[in-house]
Amino acid sequence: MGTRKVLWGFANKFFTVGAVGLCISDRFVSVAPVRGSSMAPTLNPGKTKLLGMSTDDYVLLEKTCLNDYKFSHGDIVVFSSPSNHKERHIKRITALPGDWIGIRKSYDMLKVPEGHCWVEGDNSSSSMDSRSFGTIPLGLVQGRVTHIVWPPQRIGAIQRNTLQDN
């Protein structure tokens, strides 16, 4: 009888911690890997060797900004790809609803529609961003990057800047 009580107590605590953890990662914060070099030098500036293995940056995503879509120019966000919902991209917001954006390599101007934003990678030579697929709906944004949490030598806050600041 005692073993059953111990197992029930363990299972109860395990599921409680899991439910609380799931709620926190769904509503408040989570951790996401950064793949590729489109955000270099801010994220993944070069492959870091840790114990002889290459490692990508892992970042902390703050999700309370999604409540009212509170974003600013220069925020780095993670969003679902407009063309494939299973892909996630990480880019910097360069224009918000109502802003006018100049299209590079042409002389056209585009007004960002309400409920959308314009995103670009810091490393424009290897970035698939709004220059490829246009504005993205704010509803596809999954969170704002606030800190690098891995690898240990890169732990720290992300600085908000615009592409013109680089």
TIRO-2110 file (N, C-alpha, C; in Angstrom, 1 decimal):
// TIRO-2110
0.8, -1.2, 0.0, N, 1, A
0.0, 0.0, 0.0, CA, 1, A
0.9, 1.3, 0.0, C, 1, A
2.0, 1.2, 0.7, N, 2, A
2.9, 2.4, 0.8, CA, 2, A
3.5, 2.7, -0.6, C, 2, A
3.8, 1.7, -1.4, N, 3, A
4.5, 1.9, -2.7, CA, 3, A
3.5, 2.6, -3.6, C, 3, A
2.2, 2.2, -3.5, N, 4, A
1.2, 2.9, -4.4, CA, 4, A
1.1, 4.4, -4.0, C, 4, A
1.1, 4.7, -2.7, N, 5, A
1.0, 6.1, -2.3, CA, 5, A
2.2, 6.9, -2.8, C, 5, A
3.4, 6.3, -2.7, N, 6, A
4.7, 7.0, -3.1, CA, 6, A
4.6, 7.2, -4.6, C, 6, A
4.2, 6.2, -5.4, N, 7, A
4.1, 6.4, -6.8, CA, 7, A
3.0, 7.4, -7.2, C, 7, A
1.9, 7.4, -6.5, N, 8, A
0.9, 8.4, -6.8, CA, 8, A
1.4, 9.8, -6.5, C, 8, A
2.1, 10.0, -5.4, N, 9, A
2.6, 11.3, -5.0, CA, 9, A
3.6, 11.7, -6.0, C, 9, A
4.5, 10.8, -6.5, N, 10, A
5.5, 11.2, -7.5, CA, 10, A
4.8, 11.6, -8.8, C, 10, A
3.8, 10.8, -9.3, N, 11, A
3.1, 11.1, -10.5, CA, 11, A
2.4, 12.4, -10.4, C, 11, A
1.7, 12.6, -9.3, N, 12, A
1.0, 13.9, -9.1, CA, 12, A
1.9, 15.1, -9.2, C, 12, A
3.1, 15.0, -8.5, N, 13, A
4.0, 16.1, -8.6, CA, 13, A
4.6, 16.3, -10.0, C, 13, A
4.9, 15.2, -10.6, N, 14, A
5.5, 15.2, -12.0, CA, 14, A
4.5, 15.9, -13.0, C, 14, A
3.2, 15.5, -12.9, N, 15, A
2.2, 16.1, -13.8, CA, 15, A
2.0, 17.6, -13.5, C, 15, A
2.0, 17.9, -12.2, N, 16, A
1.8, 19.3, -11.8, CA, 16, A
2.9, 20.2, -12.3, C, 16, A
4.2, 19.7, -12.1, N, 17, A
5.3, 20.5, -12.6, CA, 17, A
5.2, 20.6, -14.2, C, 17, A
4.9, 19.5, -14.8, N, 18, A
4.7, 19.6, -16.3, CA, 18, A
3.7, 20.5, -16.8, C, 18, A
2.5, 20.6, -16.1, N, 19, A
1.4, 21.5, -16.5, CA, 19, A
1.9, 22.9, -16.3, C, 19, A
2.5, 23.2, -15.1, N, 20, A
3.0, 24.6, -14.9, CA, 20, A
4.0, 25.0, -15.9, C, 20, A
5.0, 24.1, -16.2, N, 21, A
6.0, 24.4, -17.2, CA, 21, A
5.4, 24.6, -18.5, C, 21, A
4.5, 23.8, -18.9, N, 22, A
3.8, 24.0, -20.2, CA, 22, A
3.1, 25.4, -20.3, C, 22, A
2.4, 25.8, -19.2, N, 23, A
1.8, 27.1, -19.2, CA, 23, A
2.8, 28.2, -19.3, C, 23, A
3.9, 28.1, -18.6, N, 24, A
4.9, 29.1, -18.6, CA, 24, A
5.5, 29.2, -20.0, C, 24, A
5.8, 28.1, -20.6, N, 25, A
6.5, 28.1, -22.0, CA, 25, A
5.5, 28.6, -23.1, C, 25, A
4.2, 28.4, -22.8, N, 26, A
3.2, 28.8, -23.8, CA, 26, A
2.8, 30.2, -23.7, C, 26, A
2.8, 30.8, -22.5, N, 27, A
2.3, 32.1, -22.2, CA, 27, A
3.3, 33.2, -21.9, C, 27, A
4.5, 32.8, -21.4, N, 28, A
5.4, 33.8, -20.8, CA, 28, A
6.8, 33.8, -21.5, C, 28, A
7.5, 32.7, -21.4, N, 29, A
8.9, 32.6, -22.0, CA, 29, A
9.1, 31.1, -22.4, C, 29, A
10.0, 31.0, -23.4, N, 30, A
10.5, 29.7, -23.9, CA, 30, A
11.9, 29.9, -24.5, C, 30, A
12.5, 28.9, -24.8, N, 31, A
13.9, 28.9, -25.4, CA, 31, A
13.8, 28.4, -26.8, C, 31, A
14.5, 29.0, -27.7, N, 32, A
14.5, 28.6, -29.1, CA, 32, A
15.9, 28.6, -29.7, C, 32, A
16.2, 27.6, -30.5, N, 33, A
17.5, 27.5, -31.2, CA, 33, A
17.5, 28.5, -32.4, C, 33, A
18.7, 29.0, -32.7, N, 34, A
18.9, 29.9, -33.8, CA, 34, A
19.7, 29.1, -34.8, C, 34, A
19.2, 28.9, -36.0, N, 35, A
19.9, 28.1, -37.0, CA, 35, A
20.3, 29.0, -38.2, C, 35, A
21.4, 28.8, -38.7, N, 36, A
21.9, 29.6, -39.9, CA, 36, A
22.5, 30.9, -39.5, C, 36, A
22.9, 31.6, -40.5, N, 37, A
23.7, 32.8, -40.3, CA, 37, A
23.0, 34.1, -40.7, C, 37, A
21.7, 34.1, -40.9, N, 38, A
21.0, 35.2, -41.4, CA, 38, A
21.0, 36.4, -40.4, C, 38, A
21.2, 36.1, -39.1, N, 39, A
21.2, 37.1, -38.1, CA, 39, A
22.6, 37.5, -37.6, C, 39, A
23.6, 36.9, -38.2, N, 40, A
25.0, 37.2, -37.9, CA, 40, A
25.2, 38.7, -38.1, C, 40, A
26.0, 39.4, -37.3, N, 41, A
26.8, 39.0, -36.2, CA, 41, A
26.0, 39.0, -34.9, C, 41, A
24.8, 39.4, -34.8, N, 42, A
24.0, 39.5, -33.6, CA, 42, A
23.9, 38.1, -33.0, C, 42, A
23.4, 37.2, -33.8, N, 43, A
23.2, 35.8, -33.4, CA, 43, A
24.0, 34.9, -34.3, C, 43, A
24.6, 33.8, -33.7, N, 44, A
25.4, 32.9, -34.5, CA, 44, A
26.5, 33.6, -35.3, C, 44, A
27.3, 34.4, -34.6, N, 45, A
28.4, 35.2, -35.3, CA, 45, A
29.4, 34.3, -36.0, C, 45, A
29.5, 33.1, -35.5, N, 46, A
30.4, 32.1, -36.1, CA, 46, A
30.2, 30.9, -35.2, C, 46, A
30.6, 29.8, -35.8, N, 47, A
30.4, 28.5, -35.0, CA, 47, A
31.3, 28.5, -33.8, C, 47, A
30.7, 28.3, -32.6, N, 48, A
31.4, 28.3, -31.4, CA, 48, A
31.7, 26.8, -31.1, C, 48, A
32.9, 26.6, -30.7, N, 49, A
33.4, 25.3, -30.3, CA, 49, A
33.2, 25.1, -28.8, C, 49, A
32.4, 24.1, -28.4, N, 50, A
32.2, 23.8, -27.0, CA, 50, A
32.4, 22.3, -26.8, C, 50, A
33.5, 22.0, -26.1, N, 51, A
33.9, 20.6, -26.0, CA, 51, A
34.1, 19.9, -27.3, C, 51, A
34.6, 20.6, -28.3, N, 52, A
34.9, 20.0, -29.6, CA, 52, A
33.7, 19.9, -30.5, C, 52, A
32.5, 20.4, -30.1, N, 53, A
31.3, 20.4, -30.9, CA, 53, A
30.9, 21.8, -31.3, C, 53, A
30.4, 21.9, -32.5, N, 54, A
29.8, 23.2, -33.0, CA, 54, A
28.5, 23.4, -32.3, C, 54, A
28.2, 24.6, -31.9, N, 55, A
26.9, 24.9, -31.2, CA, 55, A
26.3, 26.2, -31.8, C, 55, A
25.0, 26.2, -31.9, N, 56, A
24.3, 27.4, -32.3, CA, 56, A
23.9, 28.1, -31.1, C, 56, A
23.5, 29.4, -31.2, N, 57, A
22.9, 30.2, -30.1, CA, 57, A
21.5, 29.7, -29.8, C, 57, A
21.2, 29.7, -28.5, N, 58, A
19.8, 29.5, -28.1, CA, 58, A
19.4, 30.8, -27.4, C, 58, A
18.2, 31.2, -27.7, N, 59, A
17.7, 32.5, -27.2, CA, 59, A
16.4, 32.3, -26.4, C, 59, A
16.2, 33.3, -25.5, N, 60, A
15.0, 33.4, -24.7, CA, 60, A
14.0, 34.2, -25.4, C, 60, A
12.8, 33.6, -25.5, N, 61, A
11.7, 34.3, -26.2, CA, 61, A
10.7, 34.8, -25.1, C, 61, A
10.5, 36.1, -25.2, N, 62, A
9.5, 36.7, -24.3, CA, 62, A
8.2, 36.7, -25.0, C, 62, A
7.1, 36.2, -24.4, N, 63, A
5.8, 36.1, -25.1, CA, 63, A
4.7, 37.0, -24.6, C, 63, A
5.0, 37.8, -23.6, N, 64, A
3.9, 38.7, -23.1, CA, 64, A
3.7, 39.8, -24.1, C, 64, A
4.6, 40.1, -25.0, N, 65, A
4.4, 41.1, -26.1, CA, 65, A
3.3, 40.7, -27.0, C, 65, A
2.9, 39.4, -27.1, N, 66, A
1.9, 39.0, -28.0, CA, 66, A
0.5, 39.4, -27.5, C, 66, A
0.3, 39.7, -26.2, N, 67, A
-1.0, 40.1, -25.7, CA, 67, A
-1.6, 41.2, -26.5, C, 67, A
-0.8, 42.3, -26.8, N, 68, A
-1.3, 43.4, -27.5, CA, 68, A
-0.5, 43.7, -28.7, C, 68, A
0.3, 42.8, -29.1, N, 69, A
1.3, 43.0, -30.2, CA, 69, A
2.1, 44.2, -30.0, C, 69, A
2.8, 44.3, -28.9, N, 70, A
3.6, 45.4, -28.5, CA, 70, A
5.0, 45.1, -29.1, C, 70, A
5.3, 45.6, -30.2, N, 71, A
6.6, 45.5, -30.8, CA, 71, A
7.2, 46.9, -31.2, C, 71, A
8.5, 46.9, -31.3, N, 72, A
9.2, 48.2, -31.6, CA, 72, A
10.1, 47.9, -32.8, C, 72, A
10.5, 49.0, -33.5, N, 73, A
11.5, 48.9, -34.5, CA, 73, A
12.8, 48.3, -33.8, C, 73, A
13.4, 47.4, -34.5, N, 74, A
14.7, 46.8, -34.0, CA, 74, A
14.5, 45.6, -33.1, C, 74, A
13.2, 45.2, -32.8, N, 75, A
13.0, 44.0, -32.0, CA, 75, A
13.4, 42.8, -32.9, C, 75, A
14.0, 41.8, -32.3, N, 76, A
14.2, 40.5, -33.0, CA, 76, A
13.1, 39.6, -32.6, C, 76, A
12.4, 39.0, -33.6, N, 77, A
11.2, 38.2, -33.3, CA, 77, A
11.4, 36.8, -34.0, C, 77, A
10.7, 35.8, -33.4, N, 78, A
10.6, 34.5, -34.0, CA, 78, A
9.2, 34.4, -34.6, C, 78, A
9.0, 33.9, -35.8, N, 79, A
7.7, 33.8, -36.4, CA, 79, A
7.6, 32.6, -37.3, C, 79, A
6.4, 32.2, -37.5, N, 80, A
6.2, 31.1, -38.5, CA, 80, A
6.3, 31.6, -39.9, C, 80, A
6.9, 30.8, -40.7, N, 81, A
7.0, 31.2, -42.1, CA, 81, A
5.6, 31.4, -42.8, C, 81, A
5.5, 32.5, -43.5, N, 82, A
4.2, 32.7, -44.2, CA, 82, A
3.9, 31.6, -45.2, C, 82, A
4.9, 30.9, -45.8, N, 83, A
4.7, 29.9, -46.8, CA, 83, A
4.6, 28.5, -46.3, C, 83, A
5.2, 28.3, -45.1, N, 84, A
5.2, 26.9, -44.5, CA, 84, A
5.2, 27.1, -43.0, C, 84, A
4.0, 26.8, -42.4, N, 85, A
3.8, 27.0, -41.0, CA, 85, A
4.7, 26.2, -40.1, C, 85, A
5.3, 25.2, -40.6, N, 86, A
6.2, 24.3, -39.8, CA, 86, A
7.6, 24.9, -39.6, C, 86, A
8.0, 25.9, -40.5, N, 87, A
9.3, 26.5, -40.4, CA, 87, A
9.2, 27.7, -39.5, C, 87, A
10.2, 28.0, -38.7, N, 88, A
10.3, 29.1, -37.9, CA, 88, A
11.5, 30.0, -38.3, C, 88, A
11.3, 31.3, -38.4, N, 89, A
12.4, 32.2, -38.8, CA, 89, A
12.6, 33.2, -37.6, C, 89, A
13.8, 33.7, -37.6, N, 90, A
14.2, 34.7, -36.6, CA, 90, A
14.8, 35.9, -37.3, C, 90, A
14.1, 37.1, -37.2, N, 91, A
14.5, 38.3, -37.9, CA, 91, A
14.3, 39.5, -37.1, C, 91, A
14.8, 40.6, -37.6, N, 92, A
14.6, 41.9, -36.9, CA, 92, A
13.5, 42.7, -37.6, C, 92, A
12.6, 43.3, -36.8, N, 93, A
11.5, 44.1, -37.3, CA, 93, A
12.1, 45.5, -37.7, C, 93, A
11.9, 45.8, -39.0, N, 94, A
12.4, 47.1, -39.5, CA, 94, A
11.3, 48.1, -39.8, C, 94, A
10.0, 47.6, -39.9, N, 95, A
8.9, 48.5, -40.2, CA, 95, A
7.6, 47.9, -39.5, C, 95, A
6.8, 48.7, -39.0, N, 96, A
5.6, 48.3, -38.3, CA, 96, A
4.4, 48.8, -39.1, C, 96, A
3.2, 48.5, -38.7, N, 97, A
2.0, 48.9, -39.5, CA, 97, A
1.9, 50.4, -39.7, C, 97, A
1.7, 50.8, -40.9, N, 98, A
1.6, 52.3, -41.2, CA, 98, A
2.9, 52.8, -41.7, C, 98, A
4.1, 52.2, -41.5, N, 99, A
5.4, 52.7, -41.9, CA, 99, A
5.5, 52.5, -43.5, C, 99, A
6.3, 53.3, -44.0, N, 100, A
6.7, 53.2, -45.5, CA, 100, A
8.0, 52.6, -45.5, C, 100, A
8.2, 51.6, -46.4, N, 101, A
9.5, 50.9, -46.6, CA, 101, A
10.0, 51.0, -48.0, C, 101, A
11.2, 51.4, -48.2, N, 102, A
11.8, 51.4, -49.6, CA, 102, A
12.3, 50.0, -50.0, C, 102, A
11.8, 49.6, -51.1, N, 103, A
12.2, 48.2, -51.6, CA, 103, A
13.6, 48.4, -52.2, C, 103, A
14.6, 47.6, -51.7, N, 104, A
15.9, 47.7, -52.3, CA, 104, A
15.9, 47.1, -53.7, C, 104, A
16.9, 47.6, -54.5, N, 105, A
17.1, 47.2, -55.9, CA, 105, A
15.9, 47.6, -56.7, C, 105, A
15.0, 48.5, -56.2, N, 106, A
14.0, 49.1, -57.0, CA, 106, A
13.7, 50.4, -56.4, C, 106, A
12.9, 51.2, -57.0, N, 107, A
12.6, 52.5, -56.4, CA, 107, A
11.2, 52.6, -55.9, C, 107, A
10.6, 51.4, -55.6, N, 108, A
9.2, 51.4, -55.1, CA, 108, A
9.2, 51.6, -53.6, C, 108, A
8.1, 52.1, -53.2, N, 109, A
7.8, 52.3, -51.8, CA, 109, A
6.6, 51.4, -51.4, C, 109, A
6.6, 50.9, -50.2, N, 110, A
5.5, 50.0, -49.8, CA, 110, A
5.0, 50.5, -48.4, C, 110, A
3.7, 50.6, -48.2, N, 111, A
3.2, 50.9, -46.9, CA, 111, A
2.8, 49.6, -46.2, C, 111, A
3.4, 49.4, -45.0, N, 112, A
3.1, 48.2, -44.3, CA, 112, A
1.6, 48.2, -43.8, C, 112, A
0.8, 47.2, -44.2, N, 113, A
-0.6, 47.3, -43.8, CA, 113, A
-0.8, 47.0, -42.3, C, 113, A
-2.0, 47.4, -41.9, N, 114, A
-2.3, 47.2, -40.5, CA, 114, A
-2.3, 45.7, -40.2, C, 114, A
-1.8, 45.3, -39.0, N, 115, A
-1.7, 43.9, -38.6, CA, 115, A
-0.5, 43.2, -39.2, C, 115, A
0.4, 43.9, -39.8, N, 116, A
1.6, 43.3, -40.4, CA, 116, A
2.9, 44.0, -40.0, C, 116, A
4.0, 43.4, -40.3, N, 117, A
5.3, 44.0, -40.1, CA, 117, A
6.3, 43.6, -41.2, C, 117, A
7.4, 44.3, -41.3, N, 118, A
8.4, 44.0, -42.3, CA, 118, A
9.6, 43.6, -41.5, C, 118, A
10.2, 42.4, -41.8, N, 119, A
11.3, 41.9, -41.1, CA, 119, A
12.5, 41.6, -42.0, C, 119, A
13.7, 41.8, -41.5, N, 120, A
14.9, 41.6, -42.3, CA, 120, A
16.0, 41.0, -41.4, C, 120, A
16.8, 40.1, -42.0, N, 121, A
17.9, 39.6, -41.3, CA, 121, A
19.1, 40.6, -41.2, C, 121, A
19.9, 40.5, -40.2, N, 122, A
21.1, 41.4, -40.1, CA, 122, A
22.1, 41.1, -41.2, C, 122, A
22.2, 39.9, -41.6, N, 123, A
23.1, 39.5, -42.6, CA, 123, A
22.3, 39.3, -43.9, C, 123, A
22.2, 40.5, -44.6, N, 124, A
21.3, 40.5, -45.8, CA, 124, A
21.7, 39.5, -46.9, C, 124, A
23.0, 39.2, -47.0, N, 125, A
23.5, 38.3, -48.1, CA, 125, A
23.0, 36.9, -47.9, C, 125, A
22.6, 36.5, -46.7, N, 126, A
22.1, 35.1, -46.5, CA, 126, A
20.8, 35.1, -45.7, C, 126, A
19.9, 36.0, -46.0, N, 127, A
18.7, 36.0, -45.3, CA, 127, A
17.5, 36.0, -46.2, C, 127, A
16.6, 35.0, -45.8, N, 128, A
15.3, 35.0, -46.5, CA, 128, A
14.3, 35.7, -45.6, C, 128, A
13.9, 36.8, -46.0, N, 129, A
13.1, 37.7, -45.1, CA, 129, A
12.0, 38.4, -45.9, C, 129, A
11.5, 39.5, -45.4, N, 130, A
10.4, 40.2, -46.1, CA, 130, A
10.8, 40.7, -47.5, C, 130, A
12.0, 40.8, -47.8, N, 131, A
12.4, 41.1, -49.2, CA, 131, A
12.1, 39.9, -50.1, C, 131, A
12.0, 38.7, -49.6, N, 132, A
11.6, 37.5, -50.3, CA, 132, A
10.1, 37.3, -50.3, C, 132, A
9.5, 37.4, -49.1, N, 133, A
8.1, 37.0, -49.0, CA, 133, A
7.1, 38.1, -48.6, C, 133, A
7.6, 39.3, -48.5, N, 134, A
6.7, 40.5, -48.2, CA, 134, A
6.5, 40.6, -46.8, C, 134, A
5.5, 41.4, -46.4, N, 135, A
5.1, 41.7, -45.0, CA, 135, A
4.6, 40.4, -44.4, C, 135, A
4.7, 40.3, -43.1, N, 136, A
4.2, 39.1, -42.4, CA, 136, A
3.1, 39.6, -41.4, C, 136, A
2.1, 38.8, -41.3, N, 137, A
1.0, 39.1, -40.3, CA, 137, A
1.6, 39.0, -38.9, C, 137, A
1.2, 39.9, -38.0, N, 138, A
1.7, 39.9, -36.6, CA, 138, A
1.2, 38.7, -35.9, C, 138, A
0.2, 38.1, -36.4, N, 139, A
-0.3, 36.8, -35.8, CA, 139, A
0.6, 35.6, -36.0, C, 139, A
1.6, 35.7, -36.9, N, 140, A
2.6, 34.6, -37.0, CA, 140, A
3.7, 34.8, -36.1, C, 140, A
3.9, 35.9, -35.4, N, 141, A
5.0, 36.1, -34.5, CA, 141, A
4.7, 35.3, -33.2, C, 141, A
5.8, 34.6, -32.8, N, 142, A
5.7, 33.7, -31.7, CA, 142, A
6.4, 34.2, -30.4, C, 142, A
7.1, 35.3, -30.6, N, 143, A
7.8, 35.9, -29.4, CA, 143, A
8.9, 36.8, -29.8, C, 143, A
9.4, 37.6, -28.8, N, 144, A
10.5, 38.5, -29.0, CA, 144, A
11.7, 38.0, -28.3, C, 144, A
12.8, 38.0, -29.0, N, 145, A
14.1, 37.6, -28.4, CA, 145, A
14.6, 38.6, -27.4, C, 145, A
14.9, 38.2, -26.2, N, 146, A
15.5, 39.1, -25.2, CA, 146, A
16.9, 38.8, -24.8, C, 146, A
17.3, 37.5, -24.7, N, 147, A
18.6, 37.2, -24.2, CA, 147, A
19.1, 36.0, -25.0, C, 147, A
20.4, 35.9, -25.1, N, 148, A
21.1, 34.6, -25.5, CA, 148, A
21.3, 33.8, -24.2, C, 148, A
20.9, 32.6, -24.2, N, 149, A
21.0, 31.7, -23.0, CA, 149, A
22.0, 30.6, -23.2, C, 149, A
22.5, 30.4, -24.4, N, 150, A
23.5, 29.3, -24.7, CA, 150, A
24.2, 29.7, -26.0, C, 150, A
25.5, 29.5, -26.1, N, 151, A
26.5, 28.9, -25.2, CA, 151, A
26.9, 29.9, -24.1, C, 151, A
27.5, 29.3, -23.1, N, 152, A
27.8, 30.1, -21.9, CA, 152, A
28.6, 31.3, -22.1, C, 152, A
29.5, 31.3, -23.0, N, 153, A
30.4, 32.5, -23.2, CA, 153, A
29.6, 33.6, -23.9, C, 153, A
28.4, 33.4, -24.4, N, 154, A
27.6, 34.4, -25.1, CA, 154, A
26.4, 34.8, -24.3, C, 154, A
26.2, 34.3, -23.1, N, 155, A
25.0, 34.6, -22.4, CA, 155, A
24.9, 36.1, -22.1, C, 155, A
23.7, 36.7, -22.4, N, 156, A
23.5, 38.1, -22.2, CA, 156, A
22.3, 38.6, -22.9, C, 156, A
22.0, 39.9, -22.7, N, 157, A
20.8, 40.5, -23.3, CA, 157, A
21.1, 40.9, -24.7, C, 157, A
20.1, 40.9, -25.5, N, 158, A
20.1, 41.3, -26.9, CA, 158, A
19.9, 42.8, -27.0, C, 158, A
20.7, 43.5, -27.7, N, 159, A
20.6, 44.9, -27.9, CA, 159, A
19.6, 45.2, -29.0, C, 159, A
18.7, 46.1, -28.7, N, 160, A
17.7, 46.5, -29.8, CA, 160, A
18.4, 47.6, -30.6, C, 160, A
18.4, 47.3, -31.9, N, 161, A
18.9, 48.4, -32.8, CA, 161, A
18.3, 48.1, -34.2, C, 161, A
18.4, 49.1, -35.0, N, 162, A
17.8, 49.0, -36.3, CA, 162, A
19.0, 48.7, -37.3, C, 162, A
18.6, 48.3, -38.5, N, 163, A
19.7, 47.9, -39.5, CA, 163, A
20.5, 49.1, -39.8, C, 163, A
20.0, 50.3, -39.7, N, 164, A
20.8, 51.5, -40.0, CA, 164, A
21.9, 51.7, -38.9, C, 164, A
21.6, 51.2, -37.7, N, 165, A
22.6, 51.3, -36.6, CA, 165, A
23.8, 50.4, -36.8, C, 165, A
23.7, 49.3, -37.6, N, 166, A
24.8, 48.4, -37.7, CA, 166, A
26.0, 49.0, -38.5, C, 166, A
END
